[in-house]
Amino acid sequence: MDSEREASDGTKTSYGRANYFKTSNCGSGNGERSIDRPSPLCANIGETTLKFFIKLVVQNPFTILWIAIPLFIQTVLIFAIGYGLSKLVGLSYENAAPTAMIGASNHFEVAIATAAMLYGLSSGAALATVVGVLIEVPLMLMLVKFCVRTQGWFPHDSEKDIANN
């Protein structure tokens, strides 16, 4: 159940269902307009995390390259194998693209949490997982674009249904 509390400065805070935002009255002061902004705790955690990662990247540029290049090659290679095998097996585009994408994904969100817990935030393992996320997100977007451009290589589910009838 959600609850809301109003402070003396006119700021309302909602609690429950992962609502971490405060609403503050702006404008004429009668509450006609409001702006959602993150709570100070969430903003502080985000700022601290961002500063930490920027510091890591700036201090270790060559280490990051040594991690990023093999990750790039590995992800593209696994995607190509998965996409090619999907074509060989005769999967539809609606099955082939997710199959290749899931196969190429490295699930770095789990790796970051594990590395931070086991080795600490300043460890090489934590750095590798952070670099992995920084590489994986734009790379996956590039691979999605590739899938969309090559969807003509595969039959679509609607075409298979028509052929089976």
ABEGO torsion letter per residue (X at the ends): XBBBBBBAAGBBBBBEGGBABBBBBBEAGAGABBBBBBBAAAAAAAAAAAAAAAAAAAABAAAAAAAAAAAAAAAAAAAAAAAAAAAAAGBBAAAAAAAAAAAABAGAAAAAAAAAAAAEAABAAAAAAAAAAAAAAAAAAAAAAAAAAAAAABBBAAAAAAAAX
